[in-house]
Amino acid sequence: MLTLSQVTKRYPTGDRALTDIDLTLPAGQVMALIGPSGAGKSTLIRCVNRLVEPTSGSIRLGDTELTRLSGRELRRARRAMGMIFQEYALVDRLTVMENVLSGRLGQVGFWRSFLRRYPADAVTEAFRLLERVGLPHAIDKRADALSGGQRQRVGIARALLQDPQLLLVDEPTASLDPKTSRQIMRLIRELCAERELGAIINIHDVALARQFADRIAGLRAGEIVFDGRPEALDAETLTTIYGEENWGEEEWDTQGQAADEASSSSVEPATRLSLATGGAS
Ligand SMILES: Nc1ncnc2c1ncn2[C@@H]1O[C@H](COP(=O)(O)OP(=O)(O)OP(=O)(O)O)[C@@H](O)[C@H]1O
């Protein structure tokens, strides 16, 4: 279980990115974090794994107070948090298998990491995970020979090879087409259920969040302004999170019109388009 209490982040520039965030994520729960650009979503995720230092407050993962850790203890705690990225963060010239195994880099000794020699159990588990994420035939392919969806599957397998207690997921579908996006969200959801893994998924696509998350938290200007079940996310709540907009679907009489609108908007096109298309069916 992850617990954030009164977490505040103020950047040296003076930007107050998070203010007094209180949040508890039980094991096995998939929480989507939505909100407009600049609301603080990435900052929140990065405070949890301490890529960003919170200015004040407490962040506990199980019995461990993460904000007090440094050095080796912090590295150990980070291993308990698998990270999945929008741009996959794979090493292009390495194979799929090598990329997945790199999830264990922090756990094997220096020479093994240096020589990329992994223990047999890590290799067996990597095979198993690649099978589970649907890539058993791509093991020897170079990462740069894969499609975006396949790359994200590798990223997911790599995160799981760490055997984490928690997944931190930053815009996992932002570079993917709508069908692949749904497949990836479904996969993350299934894996969280199978492994009793909690996940925080930073996502702009409200329809995807609605369909695949157990819970949605809405951030606005660094504060949580909505925290509840996906069904409770109505037009009024969307206005609270994103600001005034006609969220009713009657505005969108054709998908084409919706797509035109979305492509001409500079902010959160995925959010607008997903709402327009009524989300996933
Ligand atoms: N390294 C930084 N230095 C100074 N200010 C920052 C830094 N990173 C983020 N901020 C500021 O903190 C606030 C929150 O930014 P953050 O990136 O967490 O928002 P976000 O909700 O993830 O946005 P997006 O959806 O566009 O990724 C913004 O005002 C941003 O300008």
The ligand as an SDF file (V2000), in Angstrom:
LIG
                    3D

 31 33  0  0  0  0  0  0  0  0999 V2000
   11.7800   20.8770  -13.3740 N   0  0  0  0  0  0  0  0  0  0  0  0
   10.8910   21.8260  -13.1530 C   0  0  0  0  0  0  0  0  0  0  0  0
   11.2760   23.0620  -12.7440 N   0  0  0  0  0  0  0  0  0  0  0  0
   10.3790   24.0390  -12.4910 C   0  0  0  0  0  0  0  0  0  0  0  0
    9.0530   23.8800  -12.6170 N   0  0  0  0  0  0  0  0  0  0  0  0
    8.6060   22.6870  -13.0250 C   0  0  0  0  0  0  0  0  0  0  0  0
    9.4870   21.5950  -13.3210 C   0  0  0  0  0  0  0  0  0  0  0  0
    8.7510   20.5220  -13.7000 N   0  0  0  0  0  0  0  0  0  0  0  0
    7.4620   20.9210  -13.6520 C   0  0  0  0  0  0  0  0  0  0  0  0
    7.3660   22.2180  -13.2500 N   0  0  0  0  0  0  0  0  0  0  0  0
    6.1370   22.9840  -13.0500 C   0  0  0  0  0  0  0  0  0  0  0  0
    5.3300   22.2550  -12.1280 O   0  0  0  0  0  0  0  0  0  0  0  0
    3.9710   22.2810  -12.5270 C   0  0  0  0  0  0  0  0  0  0  0  0
    3.4580   20.8640  -12.7160 C   0  0  0  0  0  0  0  0  0  0  0  0
    4.1270   20.2680  -13.8260 O   0  0  0  0  0  0  0  0  0  0  0  0
    3.9410   18.7290  -14.2320 P   0  0  0  0  0  0  0  0  0  0  0  0
    4.8780   18.4570  -15.3390 O   0  0  0  0  0  0  0  0  0  0  0  0
    4.0420   17.8890  -13.0090 O   0  0  0  0  0  0  0  0  0  0  0  0
    2.4360   18.7340  -14.7480 O   0  0  0  0  0  0  0  0  0  0  0  0
    1.6620   17.6090  -15.5870 P   0  0  0  0  0  0  0  0  0  0  0  0
    0.2740   17.5860  -15.0430 O   0  0  0  0  0  0  0  0  0  0  0  0
    2.4090   16.3370  -15.5700 O   0  0  0  0  0  0  0  0  0  0  0  0
    1.6650   18.2230  -17.0500 O   0  0  0  0  0  0  0  0  0  0  0  0
    1.6220   17.4620  -18.4820 P   0  0  0  0  0  0  0  0  0  0  0  0
    0.2830   16.7820  -18.5440 O   0  0  0  0  0  0  0  0  0  0  0  0
    1.7470   18.5610  -19.4750 O   0  0  0  0  0  0  0  0  0  0  0  0
    2.7760   16.4920  -18.5060 O   0  0  0  0  0  0  0  0  0  0  0  0
    3.9160   23.1540  -13.7830 C   0  0  0  0  0  0  0  0  0  0  0  0
    3.6140   24.4730  -13.3870 O   0  0  0  0  0  0  0  0  0  0  0  0
    5.3160   23.0790  -14.3290 C   0  0  0  0  0  0  0  0  0  0  0  0
    5.6490   24.2410  -15.0400 O   0  0  0  0  0  0  0  0  0  0  0  0
  1  2  1  0
  2  3  1  0
  2  7  2  0
  3  4  2  0
  4  5  1  0
  5  6  2  0
  6  7  1  0
  6 10  1  0
  7  8  1  0
  8  9  2  0
  9 10  1  0
 10 11  1  0
 11 12  1  0
 11 30  1  0
 12 13  1  0
 13 14  1  0
 13 28  1  0
 14 15  1  0
 15 16  1  0
 16 17  2  0
 16 18  1  0
 16 19  1  0
 19 20  1  0
 20 21  2  0
 20 22  1  0
 20 23  1  0
 23 24  1  0
 24 25  2  0
 24 26  1  0
 24 27  1  0
 28 29  1  0
 28 30  1  0
 30 31  1  0
M  END
$$$$
